[in-house]
Amino acid sequence: MDKRKRIVAAAEQSFQLYGYKGTTMVQVAKLADVAKGTIYTFFKNKEDLFDEILENLIDTLKRKAEAAIDPTDTFFNNLHRAIYDILAFRKQHQLTLKLSQEVRDIGTGKAQAALDKVERAILAFIERHIVKAIEKGEIIPCDPRKTAFIMLKIYIALVFEWEEKNEQSLSEEEIADLFDQFIVLGLKPRNAMP
């Protein structure tokens, strides 16, 4: 593996273990088995290195979301699958878990900004698909940005917050049913209502 890739892999490992605030360039150099100065030939600073790792994470989320889209399936089934897959990945990914913990425990601004950036990427994906669904007549005209926000927040509440407050998780089917009950029936074109 070339030095740059070793540095990125080591930095990702360090951010996952110690968070943004706890990671130092000395730790990254040690994990990558390179001199600290070598890191600066590729990255200006810790923030620059962190931003690359964050971009890689966002690219992975985008690929996962796009892989969930089946052009032969309905808008709602596709969106449910994509959002669920994204949030399940995020729930298991060590970096997002550590950043969430860091924000909760010490309120690191850079960690919060990173989580916000991930959320904006997810919202942009949902919004694009809402616009397409409106154009196809699959859902009623609505504000795509606000609707994406509401959809994501409902999923976050069902995937993360429900489990935290009730000490049990909802199945993917239960989440889909609740999403249908509170969102789908309100967005379906009126002539599509039973």
N, C-alpha and C positions, 0 to 999 in steps of 0.2 A: 504494500500500500504506500502511495506517495506521502510525503510529509504533510501536505495540505489536508489530505483526507484523514490522516492520523490525528491531526490537530482538531479538525471538526468533530471526529468521533470522540476524542478525549474530552473536548469541551461539552459535547452533548451529555456524556456520562457525568461530568462534573456538575453541570446545571441540574441534571436529574437527581443527583445525590445531595447537593448542597444549596440548590436554588441559585437565583441570580446574585443575590447579595453575598452569599457564602462562597461563590466561585472566584478564584484568583487565577491570574495568568501563570503563576508559579505552579499551582495545582495542575492546570491544563498542560503545561510543559512537561511536568513529571509524568502524567498519565500518557502523554503522546510520545514520551521518550525523545524529546527534542530540547534544545536550549530555549530559554524564554525569549531570547532575541529572534529566534527563528519564527516564532508566532507573528512577530511584527513585520516580517517580510510579506506576510499574506493578509494580515488584518491590522487595522489602525489601533484598535483597542478592544477591550472586553465587550463593549456594546456592539461593535461591528461584527465580532465573532458570534455573539448571541443573536443578532439580527439574521445572520445566514442560517443558523439553526432553526430559527423561527420560520423563516421563509421555506425551508425544507419541510417543516411540519405542516405548514399551510398547503404546500403543493401536495403532500400526501393526503391531507383531508380532501382537497379538491378532486384528486384522482379517485378516492374512495366514494365520494358523493356521485361523481359522474358514472362510476361503475355500477351504481345502484339504479340508474335510470334505464328503463326498458321502453323503447319507443312504442311498443305494442301495448303497454299497460296504461292505466289511467293516471292522470295528473296526481290524484291523491295517493294512490298506491306508490307511485314513484317517489313522491315527496316524503311520504312516511318512511319508506325504506332508506332513502338518502339521509334524512335527518337522524333517524334512529342509528344508522351505521356510523355517522359522524360522531354522535354523542357517545355511543358505546366505545368507539375508538378513543375519544377524548377522555372518557372515564377510566380507561385502562392505561393510557399513555403516561409514562413516568414523568415526563417533563411538565405536562399540563397539571398533573396531580401535585407535583412539587411547587409549581408556581401558584396554584390555588392555595396551598398550605401556607406559602410564604406571604401571600396577600392577607390571608386570614390572621396569621400569627404576628406579622410585623409590618404589614402594609407597604411593602416595597413598591415604589412607583413604577419602576421598570417592569416588574413582574405583572402589575396590573395593566400596564400599557400593552404588554405582550398578549395577555388574555383578551384584552379588548380588540386587538388586531385580529386574533383568531376568530373572535365572534363576528367582527365586521366581514371577514371573508365568508363565513357561513351565511350571514345575512345576505350578502351579495349573491351568493349561489341561489338561495331561496327566492330572492326578489326576481332574478332572471327567469326562473321557472314560473313564477306567478305571472309575469308579463306575457310569457308564451301561452300560458293557460287562458288568460284573458283574451288574447288575440284569437285563439282557437275556439272561444266560446265555452270552454270547459268550466269556467267559473265566472261569476258576475263581475262587472267592473268594480275595482276597489283600488285603494292606494297601495301599490305593491310594497313600498318600503315599510309602511305601518303594518300591513298584513304579515310580511315576513317576520317582523319583530315579534308580533303577537304569537305567531306559530312557533317560533323558536323558544320563546319564553314559556309557552305551554309545555313543549317537549322537555325543556330543562327542568321545569317543575315536576313533571311526571317521572323523568329518568333519574334525576339527582335528589331533588328536595323531598319528594315523597318518601324515598328510601331513608334519608337522614332523619325525618320526623316520625316515621312509622316503623323503622327497623325491619322493613321488608321491601323487596323490590317488586315492581309491577312487571308482568311478562310483556313481551313485545306485542302480543295480541290484545292485552288489556289496554296498553297505551294506544294502539291503533283504534280500538273501540271508543275510548274516551276522546281521542282526537276527532274521530268521525262525529261523535255526539255534539261536541262543542264548536268545531270549526267547519267540517265538511258540509253539514246540513245548512249552515248559514251562508256558505259561498256557492253552493250549487245553483245554477240558473233556475229561476222559478218554474220554468216549464219542465224541469227535470225532477221536481219534487214529487214524491208519491202522493 
